[in-house]
Amino acid sequence: MKIPYYPGCSLKTTAQNFEISALAVAKTLGIELIELPRWNCCGTVSSLTSDDLMHHLAPIRNLVRAEEMSENLGGDEYKLVTLCSMCFNVLKRSNLRVKENPDELKKINDFMYLEKDYSGRVEVVHFLELLREIGFQKVKEKVKNPLSGLKVAPYYGCLLLRPKEIGIDDPEDPTVQVEILAALGAEIVNNPFKTRCCGSYQTVQDKYAVAELAYDILSRAQKEGAEFVTTCCPLCMFNLADRQKEVVEKYPEFRSIPVLYITQLMAVAFDLDEKYYGFDLNYVDPRPILKEKGVIR
């Protein structure tokens, strides 16, 4: 199965451990994610202003690339897989907007006259949706190193779930990460704050406000018994993991907790080579607990 893949900026810089682990996991499941040629930044934040088309040019240009690649691959489906929750949200919102507004799509195509016209055939899909599509049983079949005894709290944040027409799961009670972690053999911990915002870009101007939000999310996960938190968003990863430094400053009693991309735990459960784990890039090193639990050597 060959599918066009959009990485986005973070996965080439601060979230390389997300990309490395996800590509290896996908390959193990028989999925080849082929990176789009000449992709550009998605624009990071989707424009919500009705008369602002300019900020939809960047995501639509990527969809032009995805349409071209799908044609070259010769498949019947036109899919574009993303890993980053932010990129997923932006690309899917822009895609939905131009599909519902043909006049706006024409304006964008006319503006990008050096590109091929975008016809609106691409479906933007998050990697978690792809896993759900191929089936959690297939994920379970690839497990060679069950995560028995690991207590993991899935965290979703905002952009995978909202707005409803964009989200991949129930916005109040999502289960896709639960299904994956259960297939890996982990013990799932339900954190009531799993869909609470991490603070997003407030981390730039008020990192201690973000630290307060991170404290609420992480300490509640720990209160429920979690030893790890998983996410699929590089920004959530930064706010929940790297901002633990500020959390400790503000709340000295706080105990650090590892935050992982769910694909990193999948790579461990699939017993892939350690080079695909990417633990060196995690702010809180998960290896001591994983070794203590006998999951890694």
C-alpha contacts under 8 A as a table, 3 or more apart, distances in Angstrom:
res1	aa1	res2	aa2	distance
1	M	30	G	6.37
1	M	31	I	4.91
1	M	32	E	5.96
2	K	31	I	6.09
2	K	32	E	4.72
2	K	33	L	6.03
2	K	34	I	6.76
2	K	73	L	7.56
3	I	31	I	7.47
3	I	32	E	6.31
3	I	33	L	5.16
3	I	34	I	5.96
3	I	70	S	7.62
3	I	79	K	6.65
3	I	80	L	6.79
3	I	81	V	7.05
4	P	33	L	5.89
4	P	34	I	4.90
4	P	35	E	5.99
4	P	36	L	6.13
4	P	66	A	6.16
4	P	69	M	6.62
4	P	70	S	6.87
4	P	79	K	6.68
4	P	80	L	5.15
4	P	81	V	6.30
5	Y	33	L	5.34
5	Y	34	I	5.29
5	Y	35	E	4.69
5	Y	36	L	5.89
5	Y	66	A	8.00
5	Y	80	L	5.58
5	Y	81	V	4.77
5	Y	82	T	6.05
6	Y	35	E	5.96
6	Y	36	L	5.92
6	Y	39	W	7.38
6	Y	80	L	6.76
6	Y	81	V	6.17
6	Y	82	T	5.28
6	Y	83	L	7.75
7	P	10	S	7.89
7	P	11	L	5.94
7	P	12	K	7.46
7	P	19	E	7.61
7	P	35	E	7.05
7	P	82	T	6.30
7	P	83	L	6.72
7	P	84	C	7.37
8	G	11	L	6.10
8	G	12	K	7.31
8	G	39	W	7.91
8	G	40	N	7.33
8	G	41	C	5.92
8	G	42	C	6.77
8	G	84	C	7.32
8	G	87	C	6.63
9	C	12	K	5.58
9	C	13	T	6.75
9	C	41	C	6.22
10	S	13	T	5.10
10	S	14	T	5.48
10	S	15	A	5.35
10	S	16	Q	7.48
10	S	84	C	8.00
10	S	234	P	6.71
11	L	14	T	6.41
11	L	15	A	4.40
11	L	16	Q	4.86
11	L	17	N	7.75
11	L	18	F	6.60
11	L	19	E	5.74
11	L	84	C	7.69
11	L	234	P	7.84
12	K	15	A	6.58
12	K	16	Q	5.53
12	K	19	E	7.80
13	T	16	Q	5.85
14	T	234	P	7.70
14	T	281	L	7.93
15	A	18	F	5.32
15	A	19	E	6.87
15	A	234	P	6.03
15	A	281	L	7.91
16	Q	19	E	5.19
16	Q	20	I	6.02
16	Q	278	G	7.63
16	Q	281	L	7.86
17	N	20	I	5.19
17	N	21	S	6.03
17	N	261	Y	7.99
17	N	264	Q	7.57
17	N	276	Y	7.58
17	N	277	Y	6.82
17	N	278	G	4.49
17	N	279	F	7.18
17	N	281	L	6.42
17	N	282	N	7.97
18	F	21	S	5.51
18	F	22	A	5.99
18	F	83	L	7.97
18	F	261	Y	6.04
18	F	263	T	6.74
18	F	264	Q	7.05
18	F	278	G	7.72
19	E	22	A	5.11
19	E	23	L	5.96
19	E	83	L	7.66
20	I	23	L	5.56
20	I	24	A	6.37
20	I	276	Y	5.67
20	I	277	Y	7.52
20	I	278	G	7.12
21	S	24	A	5.27
21	S	25	V	6.10
21	S	263	T	5.57
21	S	264	Q	5.41
21	S	266	M	7.96
21	S	267	A	6.08
21	S	276	Y	4.96
21	S	277	Y	5.75
21	S	278	G	7.03
22	A	25	V	5.04
22	A	26	A	5.99
22	A	263	T	5.24
22	A	264	Q	7.39
22	A	267	A	7.88
23	L	26	A	5.09
23	L	27	K	6.18
23	L	32	E	7.72
23	L	33	L	6.81
24	A	27	K	5.15
24	A	28	T	6.31
24	A	267	A	7.26
24	A	272	L	7.96
24	A	276	Y	6.69
25	V	28	T	5.10
25	V	29	L	6.42
25	V	263	T	6.92
25	V	266	M	6.75
25	V	267	A	5.88
25	V	270	F	7.71
26	A	29	L	5.09
26	A	30	G	6.37
26	A	31	I	4.92
26	A	32	E	6.51
26	A	33	L	7.25
27	K	30	G	5.02
27	K	31	I	5.01
27	K	32	E	5.67
27	K	33	L	7.94
28	T	31	I	7.31
28	T	142	K	7.58
29	L	138	K	7.60
29	L	139	V	7.24
29	L	142	K	7.42
33	L	81	V	7.72
36	L	39	W	5.83
36	L	65	R	6.54
36	L	66	A	6.63
36	L	69	M	7.30
37	P	65	R	7.14
38	R	65	R	7.77
39	W	62	N	5.78
39	W	65	R	7.26
40	N	58	A	6.86
40	N	61	R	7.93
40	N	62	N	6.71
41	C	44	T	7.20
41	C	58	A	6.74
41	C	59	P	7.65
42	C	58	A	5.57
42	C	59	P	4.86
42	C	62	N	7.52
42	C	87	C	6.02
42	C	90	V	6.72
42	C	91	L	6.71
43	G	46	S	7.04
43	G	55	H	6.92
43	G	56	H	7.86
43	G	58	A	6.03
43	G	59	P	6.76
43	G	90	V	7.42
44	T	86	M	6.50
44	T	87	C	6.52
44	T	90	V	6.68
45	V	86	M	7.54
45	V	90	V	6.22
46	S	55	H	7.27
46	S	56	H	7.45
46	S	89	N	7.68
46	S	90	V	4.96
46	S	93	R	6.99
46	S	94	S	7.24
47	S	52	D	6.91
47	S	55	H	6.11
47	S	56	H	7.23
48	L	52	D	7.86
49	T	52	D	5.41
50	S	53	L	7.82
52	D	55	H	6.57
52	D	56	H	7.91
53	L	56	H	5.36
53	L	57	L	7.02
53	L	104	E	7.48
53	L	108	I	7.43
54	M	57	L	5.60
55	H	58	A	6.64
56	H	59	P	5.67
56	H	60	I	6.19
56	H	94	S	5.92
57	L	60	I	5.23
57	L	61	R	6.00
57	L	108	I	6.57
58	A	61	R	5.27
58	A	62	N	6.64
59	P	62	N	5.22
59	P	63	L	6.49
59	P	90	V	7.09
59	P	91	L	5.31
59	P	94	S	6.61
59	P	95	N	7.90
60	I	63	L	4.87
60	I	64	V	6.28
60	I	91	L	7.42
60	I	94	S	6.90
60	I	95	N	6.93
60	I	118	Y	7.47
61	R	64	V	5.03
61	R	65	R	6.58
61	R	115	E	7.99
62	N	65	R	5.07
62	N	66	A	6.31
63	L	66	A	4.81
63	L	67	E	6.07
63	L	80	L	7.84
63	L	91	L	7.95
63	L	95	N	7.92
63	L	118	Y	7.15
63	L	122	V	6.73
64	V	67	E	5.14
64	V	68	E	6.26
64	V	115	E	7.76
64	V	116	K	6.87
64	V	117	D	7.10
64	V	118	Y	5.26
65	R	68	E	5.11
65	R	69	M	6.17
66	A	69	M	5.09
66	A	70	S	6.07
66	A	78	Y	7.59
66	A	79	K	7.47
66	A	80	L	6.20
66	A	122	V	7.06
67	E	70	S	5.15
67	E	71	E	6.30
67	E	78	Y	6.50
67	E	118	Y	7.46
67	E	121	R	7.13
67	E	122	V	6.20
68	E	71	E	5.23
68	E	72	N	6.38
69	M	72	N	5.00
69	M	73	L	6.15
70	S	73	L	5.07
70	S	74	G	6.34
70	S	75	G	6.43
70	S	77	E	7.42
70	S	78	Y	5.57
70	S	79	K	7.40
71	E	74	G	5.17
71	E	75	G	6.95
75	G	78	Y	7.43
78	Y	121	R	6.20
78	Y	122	V	4.74
78	Y	123	E	6.10
79	K	122	V	5.39
79	K	123	E	4.74
79	K	124	V	5.94
79	K	125	V	6.68
80	L	122	V	6.72
80	L	123	E	6.16
80	L	124	V	4.94
80	L	125	V	5.90
81	V	124	V	6.20
81	V	125	V	4.87
81	V	126	H	5.51
81	V	127	F	6.02
81	V	130	L	7.93
82	T	85	S	7.68
82	T	87	C	6.91
82	T	88	F	5.76
82	T	124	V	7.50
82	T	125	V	6.35
82	T	126	H	4.99
82	T	127	F	5.98
83	L	87	C	7.72
83	L	88	F	7.23
83	L	126	H	6.03
83	L	127	F	5.63
83	L	232	C	6.91
83	L	233	C	7.86
84	C	87	C	5.32
84	C	88	F	6.15
84	C	232	C	6.28
84	C	233	C	5.27
84	C	234	P	6.53
85	S	88	F	5.01
85	S	89	N	6.14
85	S	126	H	7.65
85	S	159	L	5.71
85	S	160	L	5.69
85	S	232	C	6.22
85	S	233	C	4.99
85	S	234	P	7.80
86	M	89	N	5.19
86	M	90	V	6.23
86	M	159	L	6.09
86	M	160	L	7.97
86	M	233	C	6.85
87	C	90	V	5.22
87	C	91	L	5.95
88	F	91	L	5.38
88	F	92	K	5.92
88	F	124	V	7.07
88	F	125	V	7.29
88	F	126	H	6.31
88	F	159	L	7.91
88	F	160	L	7.62
89	N	92	K	5.33
89	N	93	R	5.99
89	N	159	L	5.81
89	N	160	L	6.83
89	N	166	I	6.88
90	V	93	R	5.26
90	V	94	S	6.23
91	L	94	S	5.37
91	L	95	N	6.03
91	L	124	V	6.92
92	K	95	N	4.97
92	K	96	L	6.04
92	K	123	E	7.90
92	K	124	V	5.59
92	K	166	I	6.67
93	R	96	L	5.17
93	R	97	R	6.17
93	R	166	I	6.74
94	S	97	R	5.05
94	S	98	V	6.35
95	N	98	V	5.53
95	N	99	K	6.19
95	N	120	G	7.14
95	N	122	V	7.99
95	N	124	V	7.81
96	L	99	K	5.17
96	L	100	E	6.21
97	R	100	E	5.28
97	R	101	N	6.12
98	V	101	N	4.88
98	V	102	P	6.10
98	V	104	E	6.03
98	V	105	L	4.96
98	V	120	G	7.43
99	K	102	P	6.32
99	K	105	L	7.36
99	K	120	G	5.90
101	N	104	E	5.46
101	N	105	L	6.49
102	P	105	L	4.99
102	P	106	K	6.19
103	D	106	K	5.12
103	D	107	K	6.38
104	E	107	K	5.04
104	E	108	I	6.27
105	L	108	I	5.12
105	L	109	N	6.11
105	L	118	Y	7.79
106	K	109	N	5.04
106	K	110	D	5.95
107	K	110	D	5.07
107	K	111	F	6.09
108	I	111	F	5.06
108	I	112	M	6.22
109	N	112	M	5.14
109	N	113	Y	6.25
109	N	115	E	7.74
109	N	116	K	7.77
109	N	117	D	5.30
109	N	118	Y	6.64
110	D	113	Y	5.18
112	M	115	E	5.58
113	Y	116	K	7.35
113	Y	117	D	7.83
118	Y	121	R	7.96
125	V	129	E	6.33
125	V	130	L	6.91
126	H	129	E	5.27
126	H	130	L	6.56
126	H	168	I	7.82
127	F	130	L	4.97
127	F	131	L	6.33
128	L	131	L	5.07
128	L	132	R	6.27
128	L	176	V	7.04
128	L	177	Q	7.72
129	E	132	R	5.00
129	E	133	E	6.13
129	E	168	I	6.79
130	L	133	E	4.94
130	L	134	I	6.33
131	L	134	I	5.32
131	L	135	G	6.08
131	L	136	F	6.75
131	L	139	V	7.72
132	R	135	G	5.02
132	R	136	F	6.12
132	R	176	V	7.29
134	I	138	K	6.95
135	G	138	K	5.52
135	G	139	V	6.91
136	F	139	V	4.91
136	F	140	K	6.21
136	F	179	E	6.81
136	F	180	I	6.28
136	F	183	A	6.36
137	Q	140	K	4.92
137	Q	141	E	6.20
137	Q	183	A	7.04
138	K	141	E	5.03
138	K	142	K	6.65
139	V	142	K	5.42
139	V	143	V	6.87
139	V	180	I	7.40
139	V	183	A	6.43
139	V	184	L	7.53
140	K	143	V	5.36
140	K	183	A	4.69
140	K	184	L	6.06
142	K	270	F	5.85
143	V	146	P	6.11
143	V	183	A	7.98
143	V	184	L	6.27
143	V	269	A	5.33
143	V	270	F	4.65
143	V	271	D	7.41
144	K	269	A	6.11
144	K	270	F	5.27
144	K	271	D	5.83
145	N	268	V	6.96
145	N	269	A	4.58
145	N	270	F	6.08
145	N	271	D	5.65
145	N	295	V	7.08
146	P	184	L	5.65
146	P	185	G	5.04
146	P	186	A	7.30
146	P	269	A	5.40
146	P	295	V	7.71
147	L	150	L	5.73
147	L	184	L	5.93
147	L	185	G	4.86
147	L	186	A	4.77
147	L	269	A	6.19
147	L	295	V	6.46
148	S	185	G	5.30
148	S	186	A	5.31
148	S	187	E	7.08
148	S	295	V	7.95
149	G	186	A	6.37
149	G	187	E	6.32
149	G	293	K	6.97
150	L	186	A	5.25
150	L	187	E	5.73
150	L	227	E	7.04
150	L	228	F	7.87
150	L	293	K	7.30
151	K	186	A	6.35
151	K	187	E	4.78
151	K	188	I	5.85
151	K	189	V	6.21
151	K	225	G	6.91
151	K	226	A	5.00
151	K	227	E	5.34
151	K	228	F	6.53
152	V	181	L	7.93
152	V	186	A	6.78
152	V	187	E	6.17
152	V	188	I	5.15
152	V	189	V	5.55
152	V	226	A	5.31
152	V	227	E	5.99
152	V	228	F	4.82
152	V	229	V	5.68
152	V	230	T	7.14
153	A	188	I	5.94
153	A	189	V	4.64
153	A	190	N	5.98
153	A	191	N	6.20
153	A	194	K	7.96
153	A	221	A	6.33
153	A	226	A	5.70
153	A	227	E	7.79
153	A	228	F	6.22
153	A	229	V	4.80
153	A	230	T	6.43
154	P	177	Q	6.14
154	P	178	V	6.86
154	P	188	I	7.63
154	P	189	V	7.48
154	P	190	N	7.48
154	P	191	N	7.54
154	P	194	K	6.65
154	P	229	V	5.69
154	P	230	T	4.89
154	P	231	T	6.50
155	Y	191	N	7.84
155	Y	193	F	7.90
155	Y	194	K	4.52
155	Y	195	T	6.61
155	Y	229	V	6.51
155	Y	230	T	5.70
155	Y	231	T	5.26
156	Y	159	L	7.92
156	Y	160	L	6.68
156	Y	161	L	7.61
156	Y	174	P	7.97
156	Y	194	K	5.69
156	Y	195	T	5.32
156	Y	231	T	6.11
156	Y	232	C	7.25
157	G	160	L	7.08
157	G	161	L	7.66
157	G	194	K	6.44
157	G	195	T	4.49
157	G	196	R	5.55
157	G	197	C	5.24
157	G	198	C	6.62
157	G	236	C	7.21
158	C	161	L	5.70
158	C	162	R	5.85
158	C	195	T	6.19
158	C	196	R	6.97
158	C	197	C	5.84
159	L	162	R	5.56
159	L	163	P	7.88
159	L	167	G	7.32
160	L	166	I	7.66
160	L	167	G	5.22
160	L	168	I	6.04
160	L	169	D	7.62
161	L	164	K	6.54
161	L	166	I	6.97
161	L	167	G	3.82
161	L	168	I	5.82
161	L	169	D	5.93
161	L	170	D	6.86
161	L	171	P	4.95
161	L	174	P	8.00
162	R	165	E	7.47
162	R	166	I	6.13
162	R	167	G	5.05
162	R	171	P	6.52
163	P	166	I	5.41
163	P	167	G	5.98
164	K	167	G	5.14
164	K	171	P	6.99
167	G	170	D	7.60
167	G	171	P	7.17
169	D	173	D	7.90
169	D	174	P	5.24
169	D	175	T	7.11
169	D	176	V	7.05
170	D	173	D	5.30
170	D	174	P	4.71
170	D	175	T	7.62
171	P	174	P	6.10
171	P	195	T	7.53
172	E	195	T	7.19
174	P	177	Q	7.78
175	T	178	V	4.97
175	T	179	E	6.22
176	V	179	E	5.21
176	V	180	I	6.45
177	Q	180	I	5.07
177	Q	181	L	6.03
177	Q	262	I	7.81
178	V	181	L	5.23
178	V	182	A	5.99
178	V	188	I	6.53
179	E	182	A	5.16
179	E	183	A	6.24
180	I	183	A	5.09
180	I	184	L	6.41
181	L	184	L	4.96
181	L	185	G	6.43
181	L	186	A	5.50
181	L	187	E	7.58
181	L	188	I	6.97
182	A	185	G	5.08
182	A	186	A	5.53
182	A	187	E	6.89
182	A	188	I	7.02
183	A	186	A	7.63
184	L	266	M	6.94
184	L	269	A	6.07
189	V	221	A	7.43
189	V	224	E	6.58
189	V	225	G	6.77
189	V	226	A	5.92
190	N	194	K	7.79
190	N	221	A	7.55
190	N	224	E	7.14
191	N	194	K	5.36
191	N	217	I	7.85
191	N	220	R	6.55
191	N	221	A	5.17
191	N	224	E	6.75
192	P	195	T	7.74
192	P	220	R	7.73
193	F	196	R	5.14
193	F	216	D	7.87
193	F	217	I	5.60
193	F	220	R	7.32
193	F	221	A	7.92
194	K	217	I	7.25
196	R	217	I	7.51
197	C	200	S	7.05
197	C	213	L	7.77
198	C	210	V	6.62
198	C	213	L	5.93
198	C	214	A	6.13
198	C	217	I	7.88
198	C	236	C	6.02
198	C	239	N	6.35
198	C	240	L	7.05
199	G	202	Q	5.56
199	G	203	T	6.64
199	G	209	A	7.50
199	G	210	V	5.08
199	G	213	L	6.61
199	G	239	N	7.36
200	S	203	T	6.40
200	S	210	V	7.81
200	S	235	L	6.63
200	S	236	C	7.06
200	S	239	N	7.45
201	Y	204	V	5.73
201	Y	205	Q	7.73
202	Q	205	Q	5.47
202	Q	206	D	5.49
202	Q	207	K	6.63
202	Q	209	A	7.38
202	Q	210	V	6.54
203	T	206	D	5.44
203	T	207	K	4.36
203	T	208	Y	7.75
203	T	209	A	7.57
203	T	210	V	5.68
203	T	239	N	7.02
204	V	207	K	6.29
206	D	209	A	5.50
206	D	210	V	6.80
207	K	210	V	5.07
207	K	211	A	6.11
207	K	243	R	7.54
207	K	246	E	7.55
208	Y	211	A	4.66
208	Y	212	E	6.20
208	Y	246	E	6.49
208	Y	247	V	7.64
208	Y	250	K	7.85
209	A	212	E	5.20
209	A	213	L	6.59
210	V	213	L	5.08
210	V	214	A	6.06
210	V	239	N	6.71
210	V	243	R	7.58
211	A	214	A	4.95
211	A	215	Y	5.98
211	A	239	N	7.41
211	A	240	L	7.95
211	A	243	R	5.93
211	A	244	Q	6.93
211	A	246	E	5.80
211	A	247	V	4.96
211	A	250	K	7.79
212	E	215	Y	5.06
212	E	216	D	6.40
212	E	247	V	6.76
212	E	250	K	7.91
213	L	216	D	5.18
213	L	217	I	6.34
214	A	217	I	5.16
214	A	218	L	5.89
214	A	239	N	6.68
214	A	240	L	5.29
214	A	243	R	7.50
214	A	244	Q	7.54
214	A	247	V	7.25
215	Y	218	L	5.28
215	Y	219	S	5.57
215	Y	244	Q	7.90
215	Y	247	V	6.07
215	Y	254	F	7.93
216	D	219	S	5.52
216	D	220	R	5.98
217	I	220	R	5.47
217	I	221	A	6.37
218	L	221	A	5.05
218	L	222	Q	6.26
218	L	229	V	7.85
218	L	240	L	7.41
218	L	257	I	7.53
219	S	222	Q	4.96
219	S	223	K	6.03
219	S	254	F	7.44
220	R	223	K	4.88
220	R	224	E	6.29
221	A	224	E	5.19
221	A	225	G	6.53
221	A	226	A	5.38
221	A	229	V	7.67
222	Q	225	G	4.93
222	Q	226	A	4.77
222	Q	227	E	6.74
223	K	226	A	7.31
226	A	229	V	7.16
227	E	257	I	6.49
227	E	258	P	7.33
228	F	257	I	6.16
228	F	258	P	5.28
228	F	259	V	5.86
228	F	260	L	7.22
229	V	257	I	7.56
229	V	258	P	6.52
229	V	259	V	4.72
229	V	260	L	6.19
230	T	259	V	5.70
230	T	260	L	4.82
230	T	261	Y	5.31
230	T	262	I	5.24
231	T	236	C	7.15
231	T	237	M	6.70
231	T	259	V	7.40
231	T	260	L	6.37
231	T	261	Y	5.04
231	T	262	I	6.01
232	C	236	C	7.86
232	C	237	M	7.81
232	C	261	Y	5.64
232	C	262	I	6.68
233	C	236	C	5.17
233	C	237	M	6.05
233	C	261	Y	7.94
234	P	237	M	4.85
234	P	238	F	6.25
235	L	238	F	5.13
235	L	239	N	6.24
236	C	239	N	5.09
236	C	240	L	5.88
237	M	240	L	5.33
237	M	241	A	5.57
237	M	242	D	7.48
237	M	259	V	6.84
237	M	260	L	7.59
237	M	261	Y	7.85
238	F	241	A	5.28
238	F	242	D	5.00
238	F	243	R	6.54
239	N	242	D	6.03
239	N	243	R	5.13
239	N	244	Q	7.83
240	L	243	R	5.86
240	L	244	Q	6.53
240	L	259	V	7.10
241	A	244	Q	5.52
241	A	257	I	8.00
241	A	258	P	7.10
241	A	259	V	5.81
241	A	282	N	7.76
241	A	283	Y	5.87
241	A	284	V	6.78
242	D	245	K	6.45
242	D	283	Y	5.61
242	D	284	V	7.94
243	R	246	E	5.36
243	R	247	V	6.34
244	Q	247	V	4.60
244	Q	248	V	6.10
244	Q	256	S	6.86
245	K	248	V	5.43
245	K	249	E	6.55
246	E	249	E	4.93
246	E	250	K	6.21
247	V	250	K	5.18
247	V	251	Y	5.73
247	V	252	P	7.75
247	V	254	F	7.27
248	V	251	Y	4.89
248	V	252	P	4.78
248	V	253	E	7.15
248	V	254	F	5.77
248	V	255	R	7.79
249	E	252	P	5.84
251	Y	254	F	5.65
256	S	284	V	7.12
257	I	284	V	6.73
258	P	282	N	7.79
258	P	283	Y	7.64
258	P	284	V	4.92
258	P	285	D	6.32
258	P	286	P	5.40
259	V	282	N	7.48
259	V	284	V	7.04
259	V	286	P	7.91
260	L	264	Q	6.51
260	L	265	L	7.40
260	L	282	N	7.26
261	Y	264	Q	5.42
261	Y	265	L	7.22
262	I	265	L	5.38
262	I	266	M	6.38
263	T	266	M	4.77
263	T	267	A	6.11
264	Q	267	A	5.10
264	Q	268	V	6.44
264	Q	276	Y	7.66
264	Q	277	Y	5.29
264	Q	278	G	7.32
265	L	268	V	5.00
265	L	269	A	6.13
265	L	277	Y	7.80
266	M	269	A	5.01
266	M	270	F	6.00
267	A	270	F	5.11
267	A	271	D	6.23
267	A	272	L	5.52
267	A	276	Y	6.75
267	A	277	Y	6.22
268	V	271	D	4.99
268	V	272	L	6.19
268	V	274	E	7.84
268	V	277	Y	6.85
268	V	295	V	7.85
268	V	296	I	7.70
269	A	272	L	7.77
272	L	276	Y	6.80
273	D	276	Y	5.87
273	D	277	Y	7.57
274	E	277	Y	5.26
274	E	278	G	7.57
275	K	278	G	6.28
278	G	281	L	5.90
278	G	282	N	7.43
279	F	282	N	5.26
279	F	285	D	6.50
279	F	286	P	7.08
279	F	287	R	7.56
280	D	285	D	7.24
282	N	285	D	5.84
282	N	286	P	7.77
285	D	288	P	7.14
286	P	289	I	5.89
286	P	290	L	6.30
287	R	290	L	4.91
287	R	291	K	5.87
287	R	296	I	7.59
288	P	291	K	5.23
288	P	292	E	6.08
289	I	292	E	4.90
289	I	293	K	6.11
290	L	293	K	5.15
290	L	294	G	6.22
290	L	295	V	5.23
290	L	296	I	5.77
291	K	294	G	4.90
291	K	295	V	5.85
291	K	296	I	5.11
291	K	297	R	5.74
292	E	295	V	7.72
293	K	296	I	7.92
294	G	297	R	6.73
